[in-house]
Amino acid sequence: MKKLFILLGIFLMMLTSISAQEKTNNNKKQINDEYKQDLKKELDLTEDQKSKMKSIHEKYKVEMNQLKTNDHIARGEFKKQMSSLNESRKTEIDAVLTAEQKNKMKELKVKQQEEMKLKSEERFEKMSNKLELDEKQKATLKEQQLKTQAQIKAIRESKTLIDIQKKEQIKTLRDQQKENTKTILTDEQKQKIASHKKGGKK
């Protein structure tokens, strides 16, 4: 029974994921790789910009590694300092880019989010067919998904929350959505998830 719930949890994360961070790992990696390639091509960085970006990356990589290996720092302080480093890195990167390049970054980010949304919808339809969800179940799940998506968008666009707080609140929303989804599936559908997962390991 415990194994069944673990498998159910894995499926629910796939079924109810929204956009960037919701994706299967392979699909997410593929889209992120494409985004990075498009970014390099579209931004058309000068040699000076490339050099400055590399220096920024190396600088913050060292500082973040030092923070991660600090065993004497409290969890709350760790999150605060990590968020501060991320914000400082973003500020320094923005200073290197031109206004046109920053606009292109925003455009490509929107494109990436749209692609991830489409991938999420494709996975939803695929799993819906395998589980033979009825129209009421589909409608309820879609409603939950749209509601969570709107809440996540509001959190990401918040000007009062730091990155760590945004991640925590988004995780809470997704956990809540997973719990809600459990109440929609029948026992037979949960068994299908377990059987499908078991078959995929053969």
C-alpha positions in Angstrom: 0.0 0.0 0.0 2.9 2.4 0.8 4.4 1.6 -2.5 1.1 2.4 -4.2 0.9 5.8 -2.7 4.5 6.5 -3.6 3.8 5.6 -7.2 0.6 7.7 -7.1 2.6 10.7 -5.9 5.0 10.3 -8.8 2.1 10.3 -11.3 0.3 13.2 -9.7 3.4 15.3 -10.0 3.4 14.5 -13.7 -0.3 15.0 -14.1 -0.7 18.3 -12.3 2.6 20.1 -13.2 2.4 23.7 -14.5 5.0 25.3 -17.0 9.0 25.8 -16.1 10.1 23.8 -13.0 6.6 20.9 -14.2 7.6 19.2 -16.3 9.2 15.0 -16.7 12.9 15.6 -16.3 13.7 14.6 -19.9 11.1 17.1 -21.3 12.2 19.8 -19.0 15.9 19.2 -19.8 15.2 19.2 -23.5 13.3 22.5 -23.4 15.9 24.1 -21.1 18.7 23.0 -23.5 16.8 24.5 -26.4 16.2 27.7 -24.5 19.9 28.0 -23.7 20.8 27.5 -27.4 18.2 30.0 -28.5 19.5 32.4 -25.8 23.1 32.2 -27.0 22.0 32.7 -30.6 19.5 35.5 -30.1 21.5 37.6 -27.6 24.6 37.6 -29.8 26.9 38.5 -26.9 30.1 40.4 -27.7 33.4 38.9 -26.6 33.6 41.4 -23.8 30.1 40.4 -22.6 31.0 36.7 -22.7 34.1 37.4 -20.6 32.1 39.4 -18.0 29.3 36.8 -17.9 31.9 34.0 -17.4 33.5 36.0 -14.5 30.1 36.6 -12.9 29.2 32.9 -13.1 32.5 31.7 -11.6 32.3 34.3 -8.9 28.9 33.3 -7.7 29.6 29.6 -8.2 32.4 29.9 -5.6 30.3 31.9 -3.2 27.3 29.6 -3.4 29.5 26.5 -2.9 31.0 28.1 0.2 27.6 28.8 1.5 26.4 25.2 0.8 29.4 23.7 2.6 28.9 25.9 5.7 27.6 23.4 8.3 27.3 26.1 11.0 24.7 28.3 9.3 21.0 28.1 10.3 18.5 27.0 7.7 16.7 30.3 7.7 19.9 32.3 7.3 21.1 29.9 4.6 17.9 30.6 2.5 18.3 34.4 3.1 21.9 34.5 2.0 21.3 32.2 -1.0 18.4 34.4 -2.2 20.6 37.5 -1.7 23.3 35.9 -3.9 20.8 35.0 -6.6 19.5 38.6 -6.6 23.0 40.0 -6.8 23.9 37.7 -9.6 20.8 38.8 -11.6 21.6 42.4 -11.0 25.2 42.0 -12.3 24.0 40.1 -15.4 21.4 42.7 -16.2 24.2 45.4 -16.0 26.1 43.5 -18.7 23.2 43.2 -21.1 21.8 45.9 -23.4 18.1 46.8 -23.2 17.5 44.9 -26.5 19.2 41.8 -25.1 17.1 41.9 -21.9 13.9 42.2 -24.0 15.0 39.2 -26.0 15.6 37.2 -22.8 12.0 38.0 -21.7 10.6 36.9 -25.1 12.5 33.6 -25.0 11.4 32.9 -21.5 7.8 33.3 -22.5 8.4 31.0 -25.4 10.0 28.4 -23.0 7.0 28.6 -20.7 4.6 28.1 -23.5 6.4 25.0 -24.8 6.5 23.6 -21.3 2.8 24.3 -20.9 2.1 22.4 -24.2 4.2 19.4 -23.0 2.3 19.4 -19.8 -1.0 19.3 -21.6 0.2 16.5 -23.9 1.2 14.4 -20.8 -2.2 15.2 -19.2 -4.1 13.9 -22.3 -1.9 10.8 -22.6 -2.4 9.8 -18.9 -6.1 10.7 -19.1 -6.6 8.3 -21.9 -4.6 5.5 -20.1 -6.6 6.0 -16.9 -9.9 6.4 -18.8 -10.8 9.5 -16.9 -14.4 10.6 -17.4 -15.4 14.1 -18.5 -16.2 15.2 -15.0 -12.8 14.1 -13.7 -11.0 15.9 -16.6 -13.0 19.1 -16.1 -12.3 19.1 -12.3 -8.6 18.4 -12.8 -8.4 21.2 -15.5 -10.1 23.6 -13.2 -7.7 22.8 -10.4 -4.8 23.2 -12.8 -5.9 26.6 -14.1 -6.5 27.8 -10.5 -3.1 26.7 -9.4 -1.4 28.1 -12.5 -3.0 31.5 -11.8 -1.8 31.4 -8.2 1.7 30.4 -9.2 1.8 33.2 -11.7 0.8 35.7 -9.0 3.6 34.4 -6.7 6.2 34.6 -9.4 5.3 38.2 -10.3 5.2 39.3 -6.7 7.5 42.2 -5.9 7.4 41.6 -2.1 8.6 38.0 -2.0 12.2 36.8 -2.3 13.1 33.8 -4.5 13.2 31.3 -1.6 9.8 32.4 -0.4 8.4 32.1 -3.9 9.7 28.5 -4.2 8.3 27.5 -0.9 4.8 28.9 -1.6 4.8 27.3 -5.1 5.8 24.0 -3.6 2.9 24.3 -1.0 0.4 25.0 -3.8 1.6 22.0 -5.8 1.4 19.7 -2.7 -2.1 20.9 -2.1 -3.1 20.2 -5.7 -1.7 16.6 -5.5 -3.8 16.0 -2.4 -6.9 17.3 -4.2 -6.2 15.1 -7.2 -6.1 12.0 -5.0 -9.7 12.5 -4.1 -10.7 12.6 -7.8 -9.2 9.3 -8.9 -11.0 6.0 -8.3 -9.3 3.0 -6.6 -9.2 1.3 -10.0 -7.4 4.2 -11.6 -4.9 4.2 -8.8 -4.3 0.5 -9.4 -3.7 1.3 -13.1 -1.1 3.8 -12.1 0.7 1.2 -10.0 0.5 -1.4 -12.8 1.7 1.0 -15.4 4.7 2.1 -13.3 5.6 -1.5 -12.5 5.5 -2.4 -16.1 7.7 0.4 -17.0 10.5 -0.9 -14.8 10.7 -4.2 -16.6 
